[in-house]
Amino acid sequence: MSSYTETIEITGLPTGTKAALEQIARSDGKSGEEFARTLIQAEILSRRPLSEILAPIRKSFEESGMTEEELDVLIEEVREEIWNERTEKGK
C-alpha cells in the first residue's frame, strides 16, 4: 500500500446505515472504515478489464521461467492438497 492515502466523506446515508455497516464489519473482524474501504476498492476493481487486472500476474509468470505445463502440475498439486484437507476435516 502506498504511503499516501486519500480520504472521502459520505453524507446522506439513511438512518441506521452506519450502524449496519459497523455490525457487518465487526462480524468480519474489521472496523467500519476497513469494511467500507474494501467495498469501494472491490467495486472499482470489478470495473477494470480482466486483462488489466491479470497483467501483473502474467508478467510475474513470464519472469519466473515456469512453463505452462509446470504451472498445471503445481495447480493440480495444490488442488489435491486442498481437497485432502477438506476431506480429512469431514471425517
SEDRENTI-600603 format. One line per 3 residues: their letters; for each residue x, y, z of N, C-alpha, C. Coordinates in nm, 4 decimals, m for minus. Example, Ala and Ser with C-alpha at 12.3 -4.5 7.8 and 13.67 -1.06 7.14 Angstrom:
BEGIN
as = 1.3190:m0.5690:0.7800:1.2300:m0.4500:0.7800:1.3200:m0.3300:0.7800; 1.2850:m0.2250:0.7080:1.3670:m0.1060:0.7140:1.2900:0.0030:0.7870
This chain:
BEGIN
mss = 0.0851:m0.1172:0.0000:0.0000:0.0000:0.0000:0.0895:0.1233:0.0000; 0.0497:0.2237:m0.0734:0.1317:0.3444:m0.0810:0.1265:0.4200:0.0504; 0.2250:0.5076:0.0710:0.2287:0.5849:0.1942:0.1281:0.6998:0.1902
yte = 0.0790:0.7337:0.0734:m0.0199:0.8402:0.0599:m0.1587:0.7786:0.0529; m0.2505:0.8313:0.1286:m0.3884:0.7843:0.1223:m0.4811:0.9022:0.1012; m0.5984:0.8726:0.0519:m0.6992:0.9752:0.0311:m0.8150:0.9505:0.1271
tie = m0.8864:1.0558:0.1581:m0.9999:1.0477:0.2491:m1.1232:1.0989:0.1773; m1.2352:1.0301:0.2011:m1.3628:1.0784:0.1491:m1.4619:1.0825:0.2653; m1.5611:1.1672:0.2510:m1.6682:1.1748:0.3498:m1.7977:1.1451:0.2761
itg = m1.8755:1.0557:0.3325:m2.0019:1.0177:0.2696:m2.1155:1.0743:0.3539; m2.2013:1.1515:0.2910:m2.3161:1.2096:0.3614:m2.4439:1.1619:0.2943; m2.5536:1.1782:0.3637:m2.6836:1.1484:0.3042:m2.7255:1.0031:0.3136
lpt = m2.6578:0.9238:0.3960:m2.6977:0.7843:0.4109:m2.8225:0.7753:0.4982; m2.9104:0.6810:0.4701:m3.0297:0.6654:0.5539:m2.9901:0.6292:0.6978; m3.0747:0.6660:0.7924:m3.0518:0.6352:0.9331:m3.0310:0.4843:0.9500
gtk = m2.9302:0.4496:1.0266:m2.9014:0.3092:1.0551:m2.7986:0.2474:0.9627; m2.7649:0.3151:0.8548:m2.6693:0.2589:0.7592:m2.5317:0.2408:0.8222; m2.4856:0.3427:0.8935:m2.3531:0.3345:0.9557:m2.3497:0.2225:1.0589
aal = m2.4531:0.2109:1.1397:m2.4580:0.1043:1.2403:m2.4591:m0.0329:1.1745; m2.5340:m0.0471:1.0666:m2.5397:m0.1744:0.9951:m2.4034:m0.2093:0.9350; m2.3371:m0.1093:0.8778:m2.2051:m0.1301:0.8197:m2.1064:m0.1751:0.9283
eqi = m2.1113:m0.1092:1.0425:m2.0204:m0.1438:1.1514:m2.0486:m0.2829:1.2068; m2.1744:m0.3228:1.2105:m2.2098:m0.4565:1.2579:m2.1555:m0.5638:1.1624; m2.1741:m0.5423:1.0338:m2.1208:m0.6367:0.9343:m1.9694:m0.6412:0.9434
ars = m1.9073:m0.5245:0.9571:m1.7613:m0.5169:0.9660:m1.7100:m0.5953:1.0865; m1.7748:m0.5774:1.2006:m1.7332:m0.6498:1.3218:m1.7396:m0.7998:1.3013; m1.8438:m0.8471:1.2317:m1.8564:m0.9914:1.2083:m1.7449:m1.0436:1.1186
dgk = m1.6844:m0.9527:1.0418:m1.5692:m0.9883:0.9572:m1.4365:m0.9567:1.0251; m1.4425:m0.9069:1.1499:m1.3211:m0.8724:1.2223:m1.2554:m0.7443:1.1724; m1.3351:m0.6542:1.1182:m1.2831:m0.5282:1.0639:m1.3526:m0.4108:1.1289
sge = m1.2939:m0.2929:1.1111:m1.3617:m0.1707:1.1516:m1.4578:m0.1312:1.0399; m1.5487:m0.0414:1.0721:m1.6403:0.0078:0.9695:m1.5661:0.0714:0.8541; m1.4592:0.1454:0.8874:m1.3792:0.2112:0.7836:m1.3105:0.1086:0.6932
efa = m1.2557:0.0038:0.7544:m1.1888:m0.1002:0.6743:m1.2890:m0.1689:0.5813; m1.4065:m0.1985:0.6339:m1.5073:m0.2657:0.5537:m1.5529:m0.1777:0.4381; m1.5788:m0.0497:0.4666:m1.6200:0.0437:0.3609:m1.5103:0.0564:0.2558
rtl = m1.3856:0.0633:0.2991:m1.2727:0.0721:0.2058:m1.2697:m0.0512:0.1157; m1.2905:m0.1678:0.1749:m1.2909:m0.2926:0.0979:m1.4014:m0.2915:m0.0074; m1.5202:m0.2455:0.0323:m1.6322:m0.2384:m0.0627:m1.6007:m0.1464:m0.1799
iqa = m1.5475:m0.0303:m0.1487:m1.5161:0.0675:m0.2536:m1.4093:0.0130:m0.3474; m1.3027:m0.0425:m0.2901:m1.1946:m0.0952:m0.3733:m1.2419:m0.2125:m0.4587; m1.3275:m0.2984:m0.4034:m1.3799:m0.4120:m0.4803:m1.4647:m0.3640:m0.5975
eil = m1.5453:m0.2626:m0.5754:m1.6293:m0.2087:m0.6829:m1.5435:m0.1481:m0.7935; m1.4419:m0.0729:m0.7557:m1.3528:m0.0133:m0.8555:m1.2810:m0.1226:m0.9341; m1.2289:m0.2223:m0.8635:m1.1579:m0.3320:m0.9292:m1.2498:m0.4091:m1.0234
srr = m1.3767:m0.4265:m0.9838:m1.4700:m0.5042:m1.0660:m1.4996:m0.4379:m1.2000; m1.4706:m0.3102:m1.2105:m1.4977:m0.2375:m1.3351:m1.3771:m0.2313:m1.4282; m1.2637:m0.2804:m1.3810:m1.1440:m0.2815:m1.4653:m1.1472:m0.4037:m1.5569
pls = m1.0923:m0.3914:m1.6761:m1.0875:m0.5073:m1.7657:m1.0020:m0.6193:m1.7043; m1.0439:m0.7427:m1.7245:m0.9715:m0.8568:m1.6695:m0.8270:m0.8590:m1.7171; m0.8027:m0.8213:m1.8407:m0.6657:m0.8211:m1.8931:m0.5763:m0.7263:m1.8133
eil = m0.6328:m0.6141:m1.7701:m0.5570:m0.5176:m1.6899:m0.5294:m0.5727:m1.5501; m0.6267:m0.6398:m1.4918:m0.6106:m0.6986:m1.3588:m0.5060:m0.8088:m1.3605; m0.5072:m0.8886:m1.4674:m0.4163:m1.0027:m1.4760:m0.2768:m0.9673:m1.5263
api = m0.2568:m0.8470:m1.5770:m0.1274:m0.8083:m1.6347:m0.0094:m0.8322:m1.5399; m0.0160:m0.7905:m1.4133:0.0983:m0.8159:m1.3244:0.1230:m0.9650:m1.2999; 0.0158:m1.0435:m1.2981:0.0306:m1.1879:m1.2781:0.0967:m1.2503:m1.3998
rks = 0.0535:m1.2104:m1.5184:0.1149:m1.2618:m1.6414:0.2630:m1.2266:m1.6479; 0.2953:m1.1026:m1.6124:0.4346:m1.0575:m1.6150:0.5185:m1.1403:m1.5181; 0.4678:m1.1602:m1.3985:0.5390:m1.2388:m1.2979:0.5589:m1.3825:m1.3450
fee = 0.4562:m1.4397:m1.4078:0.4666:m1.5760:m1.4600:0.5756:m1.5839:m1.5670; 0.5760:m1.4887:m1.6590:0.6770:m1.4871:m1.7649:0.8170:m1.4743:m1.7067; 0.8327:m1.3889:m1.6050:0.9633:m1.3683:m1.5431:1.0088:m1.4898:m1.4626
sgm = 0.9152:m1.5724:m1.4178:0.9503:m1.6887:m1.3359:1.0219:m1.7967:m1.4167; 0.9958:m1.7996:m1.5473:1.0560:m1.9019:m1.6312:0.9808:m2.0344:m1.6266; 0.8721:m2.0395:m1.5500:0.7928:m2.1615:m1.5381:0.7158:m2.1843:m1.6682
tee = 0.7063:m2.3097:m1.7087:0.6277:m2.3421:m1.8279:0.4809:m2.3575:m1.7892; 0.3936:m2.3546:m1.8886:0.2516:m2.3747:m1.8616:0.2264:m2.5134:m1.8051; 0.3018:m2.6118:m1.8533:0.2866:m2.7486:m1.8032:0.3250:m2.7558:m1.6555
eld = 0.4331:m2.6878:m1.6176:0.4744:m2.6859:m1.4767:0.3689:m2.6171:m1.3902; 0.3103:m2.5114:m1.4427:0.2045:m2.4425:m1.3701:0.0838:m2.5345:m1.3529; 0.0473:m2.6067:m1.4583:m0.0644:m2.7010:m1.4493:m0.0405:m2.8041:m1.3394
vli = 0.0817:m2.8570:m1.3322:0.1158:m2.9560:m1.2301:0.1050:m2.8931:m1.0908; 0.1573:m2.7742:m1.0742:0.1522:m2.7053:m0.9459:0.0078:m2.6820:m0.9019; m0.0753:m2.6357:m0.9929:m0.2162:m2.6106:m0.9609:m0.2857:m2.7399:m0.9209
eev = m0.2587:m2.8468:m0.9924:m0.3204:m2.9760:m0.9605:m0.2747:m3.0257:m0.8241; m0.1470:m3.0080:m0.7913:m0.0953:m3.0499:m0.6603:m0.1644:m2.9724:m0.5476; m0.1777:m2.8428:m0.5655:m0.2416:m2.7596:m0.4638:m0.3893:m2.7945:m0.4524
ree = m0.4553:m2.8150:m0.5660:m0.5966:m2.8536:m0.5652:m0.6172:m2.9828:m0.4878; m0.5315:m3.0817:m0.5120:m0.5415:m3.2093:m0.4409:m0.5143:m3.1918:m0.2914; m0.4192:m3.1088:m0.2583:m0.3870:m3.0816:m0.1177:m0.5076:m3.0208:m0.0459
iwn = m0.5719:m2.9256:m0.1097:m0.6904:m2.8622:m0.0504:m0.8031:m2.9642:m0.0371; m0.8225:m3.0440:m0.1401:m0.9263:m3.1478:m0.1368:m0.9019:m3.2435:m0.0205; m0.7780:m3.2876:m0.0050:m0.7451:m3.3801:0.1022:m0.7678:m3.3186:0.2403
ert = m0.7322:m3.1917:0.2560:m0.7545:m3.1225:0.3837:m0.9034:m3.1139:0.4161; m0.9836:m3.0804:0.3176:m1.1272:m3.0705:0.3401:m1.1880:m3.2070:0.3684; m1.1407:m3.3094:0.3007:m1.1923:m3.4436:0.3213:m1.1569:m3.4928:0.4617
ekg = m1.0350:m3.4640:0.5071:m0.9922:m3.5043:0.6407:m1.0743:m3.4347:0.7485; m1.1089:m3.3086:0.7283:m1.1872:m3.2338:0.8262:m1.3268:m3.2921:0.8408; m1.3794:m3.3483:0.7330:m1.5144:m3.4038:0.7334:m1.5254:m3.5394:0.8005
k = m1.4116:m3.5998:0.8320:m1.4155:m3.7350:0.8927:m1.4349:m3.7276:1.0413
